[in-house]
Amino acid sequence: MPSFEEHCVQSVLAFGKPYGEVHRWLDEFFGRPPHGIRHRKFRHHQRGIEQARKRWGDEAAAAARQHIVADLKMEGWTEDQPLPKDERDYVRMGLF
């Protein structure tokens, strides 16, 4: 899984800003019992991207998408698959 710092570096390269607040928000539940590494179902989906857009704008939503794609790839997701729509879809796709 890319670290917070790696996510920020990727955002700087793509968007010129680290978007640390977006990456912290996406990973807010990481390491918290009972979720641990299984925190991604909560915000790592299309609905999470739209929530980021409402909070921080379009470019932040693009940074959120970049973060989510990087993390999903670590779970076996491939870019020929659709992004999960929401928490339920994330679990249905076998990513949780």
Biopython code that builds the backbone (N, CA, C, O; Angstrom):
import numpy as np
from Bio.PDB.StructureBuilder import StructureBuilder

atoms = [
    (1, "MET", "N", (0.845, -1.170, 0.000)),
    (1, "MET", "CA", (0.000, 0.000, 0.000)),
    (1, "MET", "C", (0.889, 1.231, 0.000)),
    (1, "MET", "O", (1.818, 1.325, 0.801)),
    (2, "PRO", "N", (0.616, 2.165, -0.881)),
    (2, "PRO", "CA", (1.410, 3.397, -0.847)),
    (2, "PRO", "C", (1.224, 4.114, 0.489)),
    (2, "PRO", "O", (0.129, 4.144, 1.050)),
    (3, "SER", "N", (2.306, 4.682, 0.976)),
    (3, "SER", "CA", (2.248, 5.429, 2.233)),
    (3, "SER", "C", (1.597, 6.793, 1.995)),
    (3, "SER", "O", (1.384, 7.204, 0.855)),
    (4, "PHE", "N", (1.292, 7.474, 3.081)),
    (4, "PHE", "CA", (0.771, 8.835, 2.994)),
    (4, "PHE", "C", (1.720, 9.701, 2.170)),
    (4, "PHE", "O", (1.287, 10.448, 1.293)),
    (5, "GLU", "N", (3.005, 9.596, 2.457)),
    (5, "GLU", "CA", (4.002, 10.403, 1.747)),
    (5, "GLU", "C", (4.021, 10.076, 0.259)),
    (5, "GLU", "O", (4.134, 10.975, -0.574)),
    (6, "GLU", "N", (3.909, 8.789, -0.079)),
    (6, "GLU", "CA", (3.903, 8.397, -1.498)),
    (6, "GLU", "C", (2.654, 8.928, -2.206)),
    (6, "GLU", "O", (2.734, 9.392, -3.344)),
    (7, "HIS", "N", (1.511, 8.860, -1.538)),
    (7, "HIS", "CA", (0.299, 9.430, -2.132)),
    (7, "HIS", "C", (0.483, 10.926, -2.381)),
    (7, "HIS", "O", (0.094, 11.435, -3.432)),
    (8, "CYS", "N", (1.071, 11.625, -1.424)),
    (8, "CYS", "CA", (1.289, 13.066, -1.574)),
    (8, "CYS", "C", (2.246, 13.375, -2.717)),
    (8, "CYS", "O", (2.008, 14.308, -3.485)),
    (9, "VAL", "N", (3.321, 12.607, -2.840)),
    (9, "VAL", "CA", (4.275, 12.810, -3.938)),
    (9, "VAL", "C", (3.580, 12.602, -5.279)),
    (9, "VAL", "O", (3.776, 13.384, -6.210)),
    (10, "GLN", "N", (2.775, 11.559, -5.381)),
    (10, "GLN", "CA", (2.054, 11.313, -6.636)),
    (10, "GLN", "C", (1.110, 12.467, -6.968)),
    (10, "GLN", "O", (0.956, 12.827, -8.135)),
    (11, "SER", "N", (0.484, 13.040, -5.957)),
    (11, "SER", "CA", (-0.398, 14.184, -6.180)),
    (11, "SER", "C", (0.383, 15.413, -6.636)),
    (11, "SER", "O", (-0.064, 16.142, -7.522)),
    (12, "VAL", "N", (1.541, 15.643, -6.038)),
    (12, "VAL", "CA", (2.373, 16.770, -6.464)),
    (12, "VAL", "C", (2.776, 16.599, -7.921)),
    (12, "VAL", "O", (2.720, 17.552, -8.698)),
    (13, "LEU", "N", (3.182, 15.389, -8.293)),
    (13, "LEU", "CA", (3.588, 15.141, -9.678)),
    (13, "LEU", "C", (2.435, 15.343, -10.657)),
    (13, "LEU", "O", (2.637, 15.870, -11.751)),
    (14, "ALA", "N", (1.247, 14.934, -10.278)),
    (14, "ALA", "CA", (0.101, 15.016, -11.183)),
    (14, "ALA", "C", (-0.631, 16.358, -11.129)),
    (14, "ALA", "O", (-1.125, 16.840, -12.148)),
    (15, "PHE", "N", (-0.699, 16.964, -9.932)),
    (15, "PHE", "CA", (-1.565, 18.131, -9.757)),
    (15, "PHE", "C", (-0.859, 19.363, -9.203)),
    (15, "PHE", "O", (-1.458, 20.435, -9.116)),
    (16, "GLY", "N", (0.417, 19.216, -8.826)),
    (16, "GLY", "CA", (1.163, 20.357, -8.313)),
    (16, "GLY", "C", (0.948, 20.654, -6.842)),
    (16, "GLY", "O", (1.526, 21.603, -6.311)),
    (17, "LYS", "N", (0.125, 19.858, -6.176)),
    (17, "LYS", "CA", (-0.154, 20.015, -4.750)),
    (17, "LYS", "C", (-0.221, 18.639, -4.105)),
    (17, "LYS", "O", (-0.589, 17.672, -4.771)),
    (18, "PRO", "N", (0.127, 18.526, -2.821)),
    (18, "PRO", "CA", (0.131, 17.206, -2.179)),
    (18, "PRO", "C", (-1.248, 16.669, -1.803)),
    (18, "PRO", "O", (-1.421, 15.454, -1.705)),
    (19, "TYR", "N", (-2.216, 17.527, -1.594)),
    (19, "TYR", "CA", (-3.567, 17.114, -1.182)),
    (19, "TYR", "C", (-3.539, 16.204, 0.039)),
    (19, "TYR", "O", (-4.254, 15.204, 0.099)),
    (20, "GLY", "N", (-2.704, 16.563, 1.013)),
    (20, "GLY", "CA", (-2.600, 15.779, 2.233)),
    (20, "GLY", "C", (-3.924, 15.602, 2.951)),
    (20, "GLY", "O", (-4.198, 14.535, 3.500)),
    (21, "GLU", "N", (-4.756, 16.651, 2.951)),
    (21, "GLU", "CA", (-6.049, 16.552, 3.634)),
    (21, "GLU", "C", (-6.938, 15.492, 2.994)),
    (21, "GLU", "O", (-7.703, 14.824, 3.690)),
    (22, "VAL", "N", (-6.845, 15.335, 1.681)),
    (22, "VAL", "CA", (-7.632, 14.323, 0.977)),
    (22, "VAL", "C", (-7.129, 12.931, 1.341)),
    (22, "VAL", "O", (-7.925, 12.039, 1.633)),
    (23, "HIS", "N", (-5.821, 12.743, 1.325)),
    (23, "HIS", "CA", (-5.246, 11.432, 1.635)),
    (23, "HIS", "C", (-5.499, 11.038, 3.091)),
    (23, "HIS", "O", (-5.785, 9.877, 3.384)),
    (24, "ARG", "N", (-5.392, 12.006, 3.995)),
    (24, "ARG", "CA", (-5.706, 11.708, 5.406)),
    (24, "ARG", "C", (-7.174, 11.314, 5.562)),
    (24, "ARG", "O", (-7.494, 10.366, 6.280)),
    (25, "TRP", "N", (-8.050, 12.034, 4.897)),
    (25, "TRP", "CA", (-9.478, 11.750, 4.984)),
    (25, "TRP", "C", (-9.795, 10.364, 4.424)),
    (25, "TRP", "O", (-10.549, 9.608, 5.036)),
    (26, "LEU", "N", (-9.223, 10.023, 3.260)),
    (26, "LEU", "CA", (-9.479, 8.712, 2.673)),
    (26, "LEU", "C", (-9.035, 7.579, 3.594)),
    (26, "LEU", "O", (-9.689, 6.539, 3.667)),
    (27, "ASP", "N", (-7.942, 7.781, 4.284)),
    (27, "ASP", "CA", (-7.375, 6.736, 5.141)),
    (27, "ASP", "C", (-7.679, 6.938, 6.624)),
    (27, "ASP", "O", (-6.999, 6.376, 7.483)),
    (28, "GLU", "N", (-8.684, 7.727, 6.917)),
    (28, "GLU", "CA", (-9.007, 8.060, 8.309)),
    (28, "GLU", "C", (-9.203, 6.831, 9.199)),
    (28, "GLU", "O", (-8.847, 6.863, 10.377)),
    (29, "PHE", "N", (-9.761, 5.753, 8.654)),
    (29, "PHE", "CA", (-10.070, 4.571, 9.463)),
    (29, "PHE", "C", (-8.949, 3.531, 9.462)),
    (29, "PHE", "O", (-9.068, 2.495, 10.116)),
    (30, "PHE", "N", (-7.868, 3.798, 8.736)),
    (30, "PHE", "CA", (-6.743, 2.862, 8.683)),
    (30, "PHE", "C", (-6.162, 2.655, 10.084)),
    (30, "PHE", "O", (-5.879, 3.613, 10.803)),
    (31, "GLY", "N", (-5.993, 1.396, 10.447)),
    (31, "GLY", "CA", (-5.371, 1.050, 11.719)),
    (31, "GLY", "C", (-6.292, 1.133, 12.918)),
    (31, "GLY", "O", (-5.912, 0.738, 14.020)),
    (32, "ARG", "N", (-7.493, 1.640, 12.720)),
    (32, "ARG", "CA", (-8.434, 1.738, 13.843)),
    (32, "ARG", "C", (-9.211, 0.440, 13.989)),
    (32, "ARG", "O", (-9.777, -0.062, 13.018)),
    (33, "PRO", "N", (-9.239, -0.097, 15.187)),
    (33, "PRO", "CA", (-10.050, -1.295, 15.396)),
    (33, "PRO", "C", (-11.525, -0.977, 15.121)),
    (33, "PRO", "O", (-11.966, 0.119, 15.467)),
    (34, "PRO", "N", (-12.267, -1.832, 14.549)),
    (34, "PRO", "CA", (-11.892, -3.181, 14.136)),
    (34, "PRO", "C", (-11.429, -3.251, 12.687)),
    (34, "PRO", "O", (-11.276, -4.351, 12.157)),
    (35, "HIS", "N", (-11.202, -2.124, 12.028)),
    (35, "HIS", "CA", (-10.978, -2.091, 10.581)),
    (35, "HIS", "C", (-9.551, -2.419, 10.161)),
    (35, "HIS", "O", (-9.349, -3.208, 9.237)),
    (36, "GLY", "N", (-8.567, -1.833, 10.816)),
    (36, "GLY", "CA", (-7.180, -2.062, 10.436)),
    (36, "GLY", "C", (-6.941, -1.726, 8.981)),
    (36, "GLY", "O", (-7.300, -0.640, 8.526)),
    (37, "ILE", "N", (-6.343, -2.638, 8.251)),
    (37, "ILE", "CA", (-6.066, -2.456, 6.832)),
    (37, "ILE", "C", (-7.352, -2.501, 6.001)),
    (37, "ILE", "O", (-7.377, -2.033, 4.863)),
    (38, "ARG", "N", (-8.395, -3.053, 6.563)),
    (38, "ARG", "CA", (-9.665, -3.195, 5.855)),
    (38, "ARG", "C", (-10.521, -1.929, 5.919)),
    (38, "ARG", "O", (-11.750, -2.003, 5.923)),
    (39, "HIS", "N", (-9.879, -0.797, 5.968)),
    (39, "HIS", "CA", (-10.577, 0.484, 6.064)),
    (39, "HIS", "C", (-11.089, 0.986, 4.726)),
    (39, "HIS", "O", (-11.922, 1.891, 4.689)),
    (40, "ARG", "N", (-10.615, 0.428, 3.641)),
    (40, "ARG", "CA", (-10.848, 1.010, 2.324)),
    (40, "ARG", "C", (-12.300, 0.981, 1.873)),
    (40, "ARG", "O", (-12.713, 1.822, 1.074)),
    (41, "LYS", "N", (-13.074, 0.036, 2.367)),
    (41, "LYS", "CA", (-14.463, -0.047, 1.918)),
    (41, "LYS", "C", (-15.241, 1.226, 2.241)),
    (41, "LYS", "O", (-16.257, 1.498, 1.602)),
    (42, "PHE", "N", (-14.791, 2.003, 3.208)),
    (42, "PHE", "CA", (-15.545, 3.169, 3.642)),
    (42, "PHE", "C", (-15.470, 4.351, 2.674)),
    (42, "PHE", "O", (-16.454, 5.074, 2.522)),
    (43, "ARG", "N", (-14.339, 4.563, 2.022)),
    (43, "ARG", "CA", (-14.212, 5.755, 1.164)),
    (43, "ARG", "C", (-13.497, 5.501, -0.154)),
    (43, "ARG", "O", (-13.395, 6.408, -0.980)),
    (44, "HIS", "N", (-13.004, 4.299, -0.367)),
    (44, "HIS", "CA", (-12.240, 4.017, -1.579)),
    (44, "HIS", "C", (-13.167, 3.512, -2.681)),
    (44, "HIS", "O", (-13.103, 2.353, -3.090)),
    (45, "HIS", "N", (-14.023, 4.406, -3.147)),
    (45, "HIS", "CA", (-14.996, 4.085, -4.188)),
    (45, "HIS", "C", (-15.491, 5.386, -4.817)),
    (45, "HIS", "O", (-15.094, 6.473, -4.399)),
    (46, "GLN", "N", (-16.358, 5.271, -5.824)),
    (46, "GLN", "CA", (-16.837, 6.445, -6.548)),
    (46, "GLN", "C", (-17.551, 7.428, -5.610)),
    (46, "GLN", "O", (-17.386, 8.641, -5.745)),
    (47, "ARG", "N", (-18.327, 6.921, -4.682)),
    (47, "ARG", "CA", (-19.008, 7.814, -3.746)),
    (47, "ARG", "C", (-17.997, 8.600, -2.907)),
    (47, "ARG", "O", (-18.220, 9.773, -2.607)),
    (48, "GLY", "N", (-16.881, 7.953, -2.526)),
    (48, "GLY", "CA", (-15.829, 8.661, -1.793)),
    (48, "GLY", "C", (-15.215, 9.774, -2.620)),
    (48, "GLY", "O", (-14.901, 10.842, -2.094)),
    (49, "ILE", "N", (-15.041, 9.531, -3.911)),
    (49, "ILE", "CA", (-14.515, 10.571, -4.811)),
    (49, "ILE", "C", (-15.479, 11.755, -4.846)),
    (49, "ILE", "O", (-15.054, 12.909, -4.790)),
    (50, "GLU", "N", (-16.764, 11.471, -4.938)),
    (50, "GLU", "CA", (-17.761, 12.542, -4.987)),
    (50, "GLU", "C", (-17.823, 13.300, -3.655)),
    (50, "GLU", "O", (-18.049, 14.510, -3.646)),
    (51, "GLN", "N", (-17.628, 12.613, -2.554)),
    (51, "GLN", "CA", (-17.579, 13.292, -1.255)),
    (51, "GLN", "C", (-16.364, 14.220, -1.194)),
    (51, "GLN", "O", (-16.461, 15.335, -0.682)),
    (52, "ALA", "N", (-15.226, 13.765, -1.711)),
    (52, "ALA", "CA", (-14.028, 14.612, -1.758)),
    (52, "ALA", "C", (-14.282, 15.829, -2.646)),
    (52, "ALA", "O", (-13.847, 16.932, -2.315)),
    (53, "ARG", "N", (-14.976, 15.644, -3.763)),
    (53, "ARG", "CA", (-15.294, 16.757, -4.664)),
    (53, "ARG", "C", (-16.129, 17.816, -3.918)),
    (53, "ARG", "O", (-15.864, 19.012, -4.043)),
    (54, "LYS", "N", (-17.116, 17.384, -3.160)),
    (54, "LYS", "CA", (-17.963, 18.322, -2.412)),
    (54, "LYS", "C", (-17.171, 19.076, -1.349)),
    (54, "LYS", "O", (-17.430, 20.251, -1.091)),
    (55, "ARG", "N", (-16.209, 18.398, -0.737)),
    (55, "ARG", "CA", (-15.428, 19.022, 0.345)),
    (55, "ARG", "C", (-14.337, 19.943, -0.169)),
    (55, "ARG", "O", (-14.124, 21.021, 0.384)),
    (56, "TRP", "N", (-13.624, 19.517, -1.253)),
    (56, "TRP", "CA", (-12.428, 20.243, -1.676)),
    (56, "TRP", "C", (-12.383, 20.635, -3.152)),
    (56, "TRP", "O", (-11.463, 21.350, -3.549)),
    (57, "GLY", "N", (-13.320, 20.208, -3.971)),
    (57, "GLY", "CA", (-13.324, 20.620, -5.371)),
    (57, "GLY", "C", (-12.888, 19.527, -6.338)),
    (57, "GLY", "O", (-12.533, 18.416, -5.943)),
    (58, "ASP", "N", (-12.928, 19.884, -7.620)),
    (58, "ASP", "CA", (-12.689, 18.918, -8.695)),
    (58, "ASP", "C", (-11.277, 18.341, -8.696)),
    (58, "ASP", "O", (-11.102, 17.135, -8.872)),
    (59, "GLU", "N", (-10.272, 19.189, -8.503)),
    (59, "GLU", "CA", (-8.899, 18.677, -8.539)),
    (59, "GLU", "C", (-8.633, 17.742, -7.354)),
    (59, "GLU", "O", (-7.918, 16.749, -7.493)),
    (60, "ALA", "N", (-9.201, 18.057, -6.207)),
    (60, "ALA", "CA", (-9.068, 17.174, -5.047)),
    (60, "ALA", "C", (-9.742, 15.833, -5.328)),
    (60, "ALA", "O", (-9.259, 14.788, -4.893)),
    (61, "ALA", "N", (-10.857, 15.865, -6.053)),
    (61, "ALA", "CA", (-11.530, 14.618, -6.435)),
    (61, "ALA", "C", (-10.628, 13.789, -7.342)),
    (61, "ALA", "O", (-10.590, 12.564, -7.230)),
    (62, "ALA", "N", (-9.904, 14.450, -8.237)),
    (62, "ALA", "CA", (-8.961, 13.734, -9.105)),
    (62, "ALA", "C", (-7.830, 13.129, -8.276)),
    (62, "ALA", "O", (-7.389, 12.013, -8.551)),
    (63, "ALA", "N", (-7.358, 13.857, -7.266)),
    (63, "ALA", "CA", (-6.320, 13.320, -6.375)),
    (63, "ALA", "C", (-6.864, 12.132, -5.578)),
    (63, "ALA", "O", (-6.154, 11.152, -5.350)),
    (64, "ALA", "N", (-8.132, 12.225, -5.156)),
    (64, "ALA", "CA", (-8.756, 11.106, -4.446)),
    (64, "ALA", "C", (-8.838, 9.891, -5.354)),
    (64, "ALA", "O", (-8.549, 8.773, -4.929)),
    (65, "ARG", "N", (-9.230, 10.106, -6.602)),
    (65, "ARG", "CA", (-9.316, 8.986, -7.552)),
    (65, "ARG", "C", (-7.942, 8.338, -7.736)),
    (65, "ARG", "O", (-7.824, 7.113, -7.739)),
    (66, "GLN", "N", (-6.913, 9.161, -7.887)),
    (66, "GLN", "CA", (-5.554, 8.634, -8.051)),
    (66, "GLN", "C", (-5.169, 7.773, -6.840)),
    (66, "GLN", "O", (-4.614, 6.687, -7.003)),
    (67, "HIS", "N", (-5.456, 8.248, -5.654)),
    (67, "HIS", "CA", (-5.166, 7.514, -4.416)),
    (67, "HIS", "C", (-5.917, 6.184, -4.408)),
    (67, "HIS", "O", (-5.337, 5.135, -4.127)),
    (68, "ILE", "N", (-7.198, 6.239, -4.715)),
    (68, "ILE", "CA", (-8.048, 5.047, -4.677)),
    (68, "ILE", "C", (-7.571, 4.010, -5.688)),
    (68, "ILE", "O", (-7.487, 2.825, -5.365)),
    (69, "VAL", "N", (-7.262, 4.439, -6.896)),
    (69, "VAL", "CA", (-6.784, 3.504, -7.921)),
    (69, "VAL", "C", (-5.488, 2.836, -7.461)),
    (69, "VAL", "O", (-5.333, 1.624, -7.614)),
    (70, "ALA", "N", (-4.564, 3.603, -6.906)),
    (70, "ALA", "CA", (-3.291, 3.029, -6.435)),
    (70, "ALA", "C", (-3.545, 1.970, -5.362)),
    (70, "ALA", "O", (-2.931, 0.904, -5.377)),
    (71, "ASP", "N", (-4.457, 2.272, -4.430)),
    (71, "ASP", "CA", (-4.739, 1.315, -3.362)),
    (71, "ASP", "C", (-5.513, 0.105, -3.863)),
    (71, "ASP", "O", (-5.239, -1.018, -3.440)),
    (72, "LEU", "N", (-6.472, 0.312, -4.752)),
    (72, "LEU", "CA", (-7.240, -0.817, -5.283)),
    (72, "LEU", "C", (-6.343, -1.798, -6.036)),
    (72, "LEU", "O", (-6.544, -3.011, -5.971)),
    (73, "LYS", "N", (-5.368, -1.270, -6.741)),
    (73, "LYS", "CA", (-4.438, -2.152, -7.459)),
    (73, "LYS", "C", (-3.710, -3.082, -6.487)),
    (73, "LYS", "O", (-3.362, -4.208, -6.844)),
    (74, "MET", "N", (-3.483, -2.616, -5.273)),
    (74, "MET", "CA", (-2.832, -3.451, -4.263)),
    (74, "MET", "C", (-3.743, -4.594, -3.821)),
    (74, "MET", "O", (-3.269, -5.585, -3.265)),
    (75, "GLU", "N", (-5.037, -4.464, -4.062)),
    (75, "GLU", "CA", (-6.008, -5.493, -3.677)),
    (75, "GLU", "C", (-6.385, -6.393, -4.847)),
    (75, "GLU", "O", (-7.269, -7.240, -4.718)),
    (76, "GLY", "N", (-5.718, -6.215, -5.994)),
    (76, "GLY", "CA", (-5.987, -7.070, -7.133)),
    (76, "GLY", "C", (-6.932, -6.485, -8.167)),
    (76, "GLY", "O", (-7.225, -7.126, -9.177)),
    (77, "TRP", "N", (-7.411, -5.270, -7.922)),
    (77, "TRP", "CA", (-8.278, -4.599, -8.887)),
    (77, "TRP", "C", (-7.446, -4.202, -10.103)),
    (77, "TRP", "O", (-6.274, -3.849, -9.967)),
    (78, "THR", "N", (-8.046, -4.259, -11.287)),
    (78, "THR", "CA", (-7.351, -3.836, -12.505)),
    (78, "THR", "C", (-8.156, -2.726, -13.176)),
    (78, "THR", "O", (-9.366, -2.615, -12.977)),
    (79, "GLU", "N", (-7.477, -1.915, -13.964)),
    (79, "GLU", "CA", (-8.113, -0.748, -14.571)),
    (79, "GLU", "C", (-9.169, -1.101, -15.615)),
    (79, "GLU", "O", (-9.914, -0.221, -16.045)),
    (80, "ASP", "N", (-9.251, -2.342, -16.026)),
    (80, "ASP", "CA", (-10.329, -2.731, -16.937)),
    (80, "ASP", "C", (-11.632, -3.000, -16.178)),
    (80, "ASP", "O", (-12.676, -3.213, -16.794)),
    (81, "GLN", "N", (-11.573, -2.991, -14.851)),
    (81, "GLN", "CA", (-12.760, -3.147, -14.020)),
    (81, "GLN", "C", (-13.302, -1.765, -13.653)),
    (81, "GLN", "O", (-12.541, -0.801, -13.581)),
    (82, "PRO", "N", (-14.600, -1.666, -13.422)),
    (82, "PRO", "CA", (-15.122, -0.375, -12.964)),
    (82, "PRO", "C", (-14.697, -0.114, -11.521)),
    (82, "PRO", "O", (-14.430, -1.042, -10.758)),
    (83, "LEU", "N", (-14.641, 1.158, -11.169)),
    (83, "LEU", "CA", (-14.423, 1.496, -9.761)),
    (83, "LEU", "C", (-15.642, 1.066, -8.976)),
    (83, "LEU", "O", (-16.758, 1.146, -9.489)),
    (84, "PRO", "N", (-15.465, 0.612, -7.750)),
    (84, "PRO", "CA", (-16.637, 0.328, -6.925)),
    (84, "PRO", "C", (-17.470, 1.609, -6.770)),
    (84, "PRO", "O", (-16.921, 2.707, -6.672)),
    (85, "LYS", "N", (-18.775, 1.455, -6.750)),
    (85, "LYS", "CA", (-19.666, 2.612, -6.651)),
    (85, "LYS", "C", (-19.759, 3.146, -5.226)),
    (85, "LYS", "O", (-19.818, 4.355, -5.001)),
    (86, "ASP", "N", (-19.772, 2.224, -4.272)),
    (86, "ASP", "CA", (-19.963, 2.588, -2.872)),
    (86, "ASP", "C", (-19.476, 1.436, -2.005)),
    (86, "ASP", "O", (-18.884, 0.482, -2.509)),
    (87, "GLU", "N", (-19.722, 1.523, -0.708)),
    (87, "GLU", "CA", (-19.245, 0.502, 0.222)),
    (87, "GLU", "C", (-19.778, -0.886, -0.124)),
    (87, "GLU", "O", (-19.028, -1.861, -0.136)),
    (88, "ARG", "N", (-21.046, -0.965, -0.398)),
    (88, "ARG", "CA", (-21.666, -2.262, -0.722)),
    (88, "ARG", "C", (-21.048, -2.861, -1.990)),
    (88, "ARG", "O", (-20.756, -4.056, -2.032)),
    (89, "ASP", "N", (-20.850, -2.043, -3.012)),
    (89, "ASP", "CA", (-20.258, -2.514, -4.258)),
    (89, "ASP", "C", (-18.812, -2.958, -4.041)),
    (89, "ASP", "O", (-18.366, -3.941, -4.632)),
    (90, "TYR", "N", (-18.084, -2.230, -3.192)),
    (90, "TYR", "CA", (-16.707, -2.581, -2.862)),
    (90, "TYR", "C", (-16.642, -3.999, -2.319)),
    (90, "TYR", "O", (-15.804, -4.798, -2.736)),
    (91, "VAL", "N", (-17.528, -4.300, -1.389)),
    (91, "VAL", "CA", (-17.566, -5.626, -0.773)),
    (91, "VAL", "C", (-18.042, -6.667, -1.803)),
    (91, "VAL", "O", (-17.491, -7.766, -1.876)),
    (92, "ARG", "N", (-19.061, -6.317, -2.591)),
    (92, "ARG", "CA", (-19.590, -7.233, -3.607)),
    (92, "ARG", "C", (-18.498, -7.638, -4.600)),
    (92, "ARG", "O", (-18.471, -8.776, -5.070)),
    (93, "MET", "N", (-17.603, -6.705, -4.916)),
    (93, "MET", "CA", (-16.527, -6.974, -5.868)),
    (93, "MET", "C", (-15.424, -7.836, -5.251)),
    (93, "MET", "O", (-14.469, -8.199, -5.938)),
    (94, "GLY", "N", (-15.543, -8.163, -3.974)),
    (94, "GLY", "CA", (-14.560, -9.014, -3.321)),
    (94, "GLY", "C", (-13.299, -8.288, -2.914)),
    (94, "GLY", "O", (-12.266, -8.916, -2.679)),
    (95, "LEU", "N", (-13.373, -6.955, -2.826)),
    (95, "LEU", "CA", (-12.198, -6.181, -2.462)),
    (95, "LEU", "C", (-12.011, -6.071, -0.960)),
    (95, "LEU", "O", (-10.923, -5.722, -0.502)),
    (96, "PHE", "N", (-13.035, -6.356, -0.191)),
    (96, "PHE", "CA", (-12.939, -6.236, 1.259)),
    (96, "PHE", "C", (-12.499, -7.548, 1.884)),
    (96, "PHE", "O", (-12.363, -7.636, 3.104)),
]
sb = StructureBuilder()
sb.init_structure("model")
sb.init_model(0)
sb.init_chain("A")
sb.init_seg("    ")
for serial, (resi, resn, name, xyz) in enumerate(atoms, 1):
    if name == "N":
        sb.init_residue(resn, " ", resi, " ")
    sb.init_atom(name, np.array(xyz, "f"), 0.0, 1.0, " ", f" {name:<3s}", serial, name[0])
structure = sb.get_structure()
